[in-house]
């Protein structure tokens, strides 16, 4: 494996050893003290999966204020894809901080915004002319993608899929499948959103072609293709449980969209930027989306997101119709350029393949031992296991909660997911070694044995 932790000529400020280390209870006394301070000033709606307070991080390890070191299998929910505090990213951001931190691109522009747009045009599927607008977050990318599609088509309707997750803004809450906790009590929501059946092979058993017929039939009957501006899909559904659709499902939807003048939008906010062993999960599935939404891993931990689409679609918006105060911030843009350079110079797409092979093999071995594991699925460094009541396909969220807690107590951070709360998802950085991956799976093995 390429040494991602020494990828720059400037030594990293961090000296975090790439090893798991538990030296106190989890959470430890300093984290508990900080948590009490937090409760006095931060509302409970901003909850945390694990109330340990982080002091440093590097590569695939995060260190809390008590000195515990955790193998990070979450990467900030897919954000630090090339590793925490990657030297090249830190150097690029630091250099930009010294030059200027903000001018607002729509007032006085700068080269780094243009360069990020060039890189996205180069690395997204398809050889057609493309344009990019940079914004701050994944939800903001979704909002902008939808409004551009509406302007281009002159239509209002938005189609989404079951088990989808797109954000916490008013529009994106309406687009999500799962209400609690994301939208409960926060309405009324934006209208003209239509949710169609999706492809969930573990539960529906349908071929891609049959699942696509269900989706298309539902949309044609409930809204009508002529009233749809866009179909927004996650090529691999994230919060919904890392569902990989059956072969041919999404290409069939894209073909239907193209035939009916509907903008096909791929939400690659979690699955993009090399995580699956290709730049975009769409590439595994034979898709050339009209528009791709990027965020999370694009800037190595700094806030940045993008909407990249066909030029004729993106050019529909009038001057002044797109933008925002911090969209395409120069420090974040500089970091994003470094991320692209790191992916290329260190062959990180191959690292995604390696991680996927290592994790899938190890998790399939666990599945043979423990019937509570109903399904192992995913691509690259985006893998999940769905836990069930043994002998059935009924959800087992209690087992997920117990395993996540066991992992945390033993120095492994793993995320939960799934519409029914019964999925453990693995989003390690591409800097993680096979040794750390297998060590983390060993901790889970102990947890399964204790269920």
C-alpha positions in Angstrom: 0.0 0.0 0.0 1.2 3.5 -0.8 2.2 5.4 2.3 -0.6 8.1 2.4 0.6 9.4 5.7 3.8 10.8 4.4 2.6 12.0 1.0 4.0 15.5 1.3 7.6 16.8 1.8 6.4 18.7 4.8 6.1 16.5 7.9 2.6 16.2 9.4 1.9 18.2 12.5 0.3 15.0 13.8 2.2 12.1 15.2 -0.7 9.7 15.8 0.4 6.1 15.7 -1.8 4.0 13.5 -2.9 1.7 16.2 -5.9 1.0 18.4 -5.4 1.9 22.1 -8.0 2.0 24.9 -6.6 3.5 28.1 -9.8 4.6 30.0 -13.4 3.7 30.1 -15.3 4.9 27.0 -16.2 7.7 27.3 -13.4 8.7 29.6 -13.4 11.3 32.4 -12.3 14.2 30.2 -14.9 13.4 27.6 -17.6 13.1 30.3 -16.6 16.5 31.7 -16.8 18.1 28.2 -20.2 16.4 27.6 -21.6 18.1 30.7 -20.4 21.4 29.3 -22.0 20.6 26.0 -25.4 19.8 27.6 -25.6 23.3 28.9 -25.1 25.0 25.6 -25.9 22.6 22.7 -29.4 21.5 22.0 -30.2 17.7 22.2 -31.2 17.8 18.6 -27.5 17.9 17.7 -26.8 14.4 19.0 -23.7 12.3 18.7 -23.3 8.6 18.0 -20.4 8.3 20.4 -19.8 11.1 23.1 -16.1 10.9 23.1 -14.4 14.3 22.3 -11.7 14.2 19.7 -8.4 16.0 20.2 -6.4 14.8 17.2 -6.7 12.5 14.2 -4.5 11.2 11.4 -4.8 8.6 8.8 -7.4 6.0 10.0 -7.1 6.8 13.7 -8.9 9.3 15.9 -7.6 10.2 19.4 -9.9 11.5 22.1 -9.1 13.9 24.9 -8.5 10.9 27.3 -5.9 9.4 25.0 -8.0 6.6 23.6 -7.2 5.8 20.0 -10.1 4.5 17.8 -9.9 2.7 14.5 -12.2 5.0 12.5 -14.5 3.1 10.2 -16.8 6.1 9.7 -14.5 8.9 8.4 -16.9 11.6 9.4 -19.6 9.7 7.5 -17.5 9.5 4.4 -15.7 12.8 4.6 -12.1 12.1 5.3 -11.9 9.7 2.5 -8.2 10.0 1.9 -7.4 10.0 5.6 -7.6 12.4 8.5 -5.2 15.4 8.2 -3.6 14.2 5.0 -0.4 16.1 4.7 -0.9 17.4 1.2 -4.4 18.6 2.0 -3.3 20.4 5.2 -0.4 22.0 3.3 -2.7 23.2 0.5 -5.2 24.7 2.9 -2.6 26.3 5.0 -0.9 27.9 2.0 -4.3 29.3 0.8 -5.1 30.6 4.3 -2.0 32.7 4.1 -2.9 34.2 0.7 -6.6 35.0 1.2 -9.6 33.3 3.0 -12.5 34.8 1.1 -13.6 37.2 -1.6 -16.8 35.6 -2.8 -16.4 34.1 -6.2 -19.5 35.9 -7.6 -17.8 39.3 -6.7 -14.1 38.7 -7.4 -13.3 35.2 -8.7 -10.2 33.1 -8.2 -8.4 30.3 -10.0 -9.0 27.4 -7.5 -12.8 27.5 -8.0 -12.2 27.1 -11.8 -9.7 24.3 -11.2 -12.1 22.3 -9.1 -14.7 22.7 -11.8 -12.2 21.5 -14.4 -11.3 18.5 -12.3 -15.0 17.6 -11.8 -15.6 17.9 -15.6 -12.7 15.7 -16.2 -13.5 12.9 -13.7 -17.3 12.7 -13.9 -18.8 10.1 -16.3 -19.3 11.2 -19.9 -17.4 13.2 -22.5 -20.1 15.9 -23.0 -19.5 19.5 -22.1 -20.1 20.1 -18.3 -20.4 23.0 -15.9 -20.1 23.1 -12.1 -21.4 25.3 -9.4 -19.7 25.0 -6.0 -21.7 25.2 -2.8 -21.1 24.3 0.9 -22.9 21.1 1.8 -24.5 18.0 0.3 -28.0 19.2 1.1 -27.2 22.5 -0.6 -26.0 20.6 -3.7 -29.3 18.7 -3.8 -31.3 21.9 -3.5 -29.3 23.6 -6.3 -29.5 20.5 -8.5 -33.3 20.4 -8.2 -33.7 24.1 -8.9 -31.5 23.9 -12.0 -33.4 20.9 -13.3 -36.7 22.8 -12.7 -35.4 25.8 -14.6 -34.2 23.7 -17.5 -37.3 21.7 -17.9 -40.0 24.2 -16.9 -41.5 21.5 -14.7 -42.0 21.2 -10.9 -42.1 17.5 -10.0 -39.2 15.8 -8.1 -39.0 12.0 -8.1 -37.0 10.2 -5.4 -36.8 6.5 -4.2 -37.7 4.6 -1.2 -35.0 4.5 1.5 -33.4 7.7 0.1 -31.6 10.2 2.2 -30.8 13.6 0.8 -30.4 16.1 3.7 -31.9 18.2 6.5 -33.1 21.3 4.7 -36.8 21.8 4.1 -36.7 20.4 0.5 -34.4 17.6 1.3 -36.4 16.5 4.4 -39.3 16.2 2.0 -37.1 14.0 -0.3 -36.0 11.6 2.5 -37.8 8.3 3.0 -37.2 8.0 6.8 -39.0 10.6 8.9 -37.5 10.0 12.3 -35.4 11.7 13.4 -34.7 13.9 10.4 -38.1 15.5 9.8 -40.4 14.6 12.6 -42.2 17.8 13.7 -40.4 20.1 11.3 -43.1 20.5 8.6 -44.8 21.7 6.5 -42.4 20.5 3.8 -41.8 21.5 0.2 -44.3 20.0 -2.3 -44.1 18.3 -5.6 -42.0 15.4 -4.3 -42.9 11.9 -5.3 -41.4 8.8 -3.7 -41.3 5.6 -5.8 -40.4 2.0 -5.1 -36.7 1.2 -5.3 -34.5 -1.8 -5.8 -33.7 -3.6 -2.6 -32.5 -7.1 -3.7 -32.1 -8.6 -0.2 -35.8 -8.0 0.5 -37.6 -7.7 -2.8 -35.7 -10.4 -4.7 -36.5 -8.6 -8.0 -34.3 -8.4 -11.0 -33.2 -4.9 -12.0 -35.6 -5.0 -15.0 -38.6 -5.9 -12.8 -37.7 -3.4 -10.1 -37.4 -0.7 -12.8 -40.8 -1.5 -14.2 -42.3 -1.0 -10.7 -40.6 2.3 -10.2 -41.5 3.7 -13.7 -45.1 2.4 -13.5 -45.6 4.1 -10.1 -44.3 7.4 -11.3 -46.2 7.3 -14.5 -49.4 6.6 -12.7 -49.0 9.0 -9.7 -47.5 12.0 -11.3 -46.8 11.5 -15.0 -43.5 11.8 -16.8 -44.5 15.1 -18.4 -44.7 16.8 -15.0 -41.3 15.6 -13.6 -38.3 17.9 -13.7 -35.9 15.3 -12.3 -35.3 11.9 -10.7 -32.8 12.1 -7.9 -31.1 8.8 -7.0 -28.2 7.6 -4.8 -26.4 5.0 -6.9 -25.6 3.2 -3.6 -28.1 4.4 -1.0 -26.3 5.7 2.1 -28.3 6.3 5.2 -30.9 3.9 3.9 -28.5 1.0 4.4 -26.0 0.8 1.5 -28.4 -0.8 -0.9 -26.7 -1.7 -4.1 -29.5 -1.9 -6.7 -30.0 -5.0 -8.9 -28.1 -5.1 -12.2 -29.7 -2.9 -14.8 -32.1 -1.1 -12.5 -30.6 2.4 -12.6 -29.7 2.2 -16.4 -33.3 1.4 -17.1 -34.4 4.4 -15.1 -31.9 6.7 -16.8 -33.1 5.5 -20.2 -36.7 6.3 -19.2 -35.7 9.7 -17.9 -33.8 10.5 -21.2 -36.8 9.4 -23.3 -39.1 11.7 -21.3 -37.0 14.8 -20.9 -36.4 14.2 -17.1 -33.1 15.2 -15.6 -31.4 12.2 -14.1 -29.5 13.3 -11.0 -27.0 11.0 -9.2 -26.6 12.0 -5.6 -23.0 10.8 -5.1 -22.5 12.8 -1.9 -21.6 9.7 0.1 -20.5 7.3 -2.6 -18.3 9.6 -4.7 -14.7 10.7 -4.7 -13.0 7.3 -5.0 -14.8 5.6 -2.2 -16.0 2.7 -4.2 -12.8 2.1 -6.2 -13.9 4.4 -9.0 -14.4 8.1 -8.7 -18.2 7.6 -8.8 -20.4 4.7 -7.9 -22.3 5.5 -11.1 -19.3 4.1 -13.1 -19.9 0.6 -11.6 -23.5 0.7 -12.7 -23.1 1.8 -16.2 -24.5 5.3 -15.7 -23.7 8.7 -17.3 -25.9 11.0 -15.2 -27.2 14.3 -16.5 -26.0 15.7 -13.2 -23.8 14.5 -10.4 -23.8 15.9 -6.8 -20.6 15.8 -4.8 -19.7 16.7 -1.3 -18.3 15.0 1.8 -15.0 13.5 0.6 -14.3 16.1 -2.0 -12.2 18.5 0.2 -10.6 16.2 2.7 -12.6 17.4 5.7 -13.3 21.0 4.7 -16.8 22.1 3.7 -17.4 22.0 -0.1 -19.9 20.5 -2.4 -20.6 20.6 -6.1 -23.3 20.3 -8.8 -21.8 19.1 -12.0 -24.1 18.7 -15.0 -24.5 18.9 -18.8 -23.7 22.3 -20.0 -27.1 22.8 -21.6 -28.8 22.0 -18.3 -26.5 24.1 -16.1 -26.6 27.0 -18.5 -30.3 27.3 -17.9 -29.9 29.4 -14.8 -29.8 33.2 -15.3 -26.7 35.2 -14.2 -27.0 35.7 -10.4 -29.4 32.7 -10.1 -26.7 30.5 -8.6 -24.1 31.0 -5.9 -23.8 31.8 -2.2 -21.6 33.7 0.2 -19.3 30.8 1.0 -19.8 28.6 -2.0 -16.5 27.5 -3.4 -14.5 29.0 -0.5 -10.9 29.3 -1.6 -9.5 27.3 1.3 -11.9 24.5 0.7 -11.2 24.6 -3.1 -7.5 24.4 -2.5 -8.0 21.3 -0.3 -10.2 19.8 -3.0 -7.5 20.2 -5.6 -5.1 18.4 -3.3 -7.6 15.6 -2.8 -7.8 15.0 -6.6 -4.0 15.1 -6.8 -3.7 12.6 -4.0 -6.2 10.2 -5.6 -4.2 10.2 -8.8 -0.6 10.3 -7.5 -1.2 7.6 -4.9 -3.5 5.4 -7.0 -6.2 5.6 -4.3 -8.8 4.0 -6.5 -6.9 0.8 -6.2 -6.9 1.3 -2.4 -10.7 1.4 -2.5 -10.7 -1.9 -4.3 -8.3 -3.4 -1.8 -10.4 -2.3 1.2 -13.6 -3.6 -0.4 -12.0 -7.0 -1.0 -10.5 -7.2 2.5 -13.7 -6.2 4.3 -16.0 -8.2 2.2 -14.0 -11.4 2.6 -13.7 -10.9 6.4 -17.4 -10.1 6.8 -18.5 -13.0 4.7 -16.5 -15.2 7.1 -18.4 -13.7 10.0 -21.7 -14.3 8.2 -20.9 -18.0 8.0 -20.4 -18.1 11.8 -23.3 -15.9 12.8 -26.8 -16.3 11.3 -27.7 -12.8 12.6 -25.9 -11.5 9.6 -28.4 -11.6 6.9 -26.6 -9.7 4.1 -23.1 -8.4 3.2 -23.2 -5.8 0.5 -21.5 -2.8 -1.0 -18.6 -1.8 -3.2 -15.1 -0.7 -2.3 -14.7 1.2 0.9 -18.5 1.4 1.2 -19.6 -1.9 2.8 -22.5 -2.9 5.1 -24.0 -5.8 6.9 -27.7 -6.1 7.6 -28.6 -7.8 10.8 -31.7 -9.9 11.1 -33.5 -12.2 13.5 -31.8 -15.5 12.8 -33.7 -17.6 10.3 -35.7 -14.7 9.0 -35.2 -11.4 7.2 -36.8 -9.4 10.0 -34.8 -6.4 11.2 -32.6 -6.8 14.3 -31.8 -3.2 15.4 -31.0 -4.4 19.0 -28.1 -6.4 17.7 -26.8 -3.4 15.7 -26.9 -1.2 18.8 -25.2 -3.8 20.9 -22.4 -4.3 18.4 -21.8 -0.6 17.9 -21.5 -0.2 21.6 -19.2 -3.1 22.0 -17.0 -1.8 19.2 -16.8 1.7 20.8 -15.8 0.2 24.2 -13.0 -1.6 22.4 -11.6 1.2 20.3 -13.5 0.8 17.0 -15.9 3.5 15.7 -18.5 2.0 13.4 -21.6 3.6 12.1 -25.2 2.4 12.0 -27.7 2.9 9.2 -30.8 1.5 7.6 -34.4 2.4 7.4 -35.1 0.0 10.2 -31.9 0.7 12.1 -30.5 -2.8 11.5 -27.4 -2.0 9.4 -23.8 -1.6 10.3 -22.0 0.5 7.7 -18.3 0.7 7.1 -16.8 3.9 5.5 -13.1 3.7 6.3 -10.7 6.1 4.8 -8.5 4.9 1.9 -5.5 5.3 4.2 -6.5 2.4 6.4 -4.3 -0.7 6.3 -5.5 -4.3 6.0 -4.1 -4.9 9.5 -6.3 -2.3 11.1 -9.4 -3.5 9.1 -8.9 -7.0 10.2 -8.3 -6.0 13.8 -11.6 -4.0 13.7 -13.4 -7.0 12.3 -11.9 -9.1 15.1 -13.4 -6.8 17.7 -16.8 -7.2 15.9 -16.3 -11.0 16.0 -16.0 -10.8 19.7 -19.1 -8.7 19.9 -21.1 -11.2 17.7 -20.0 -14.1 19.9 -21.4 -12.2 23.0 -24.8 -11.5 21.5 
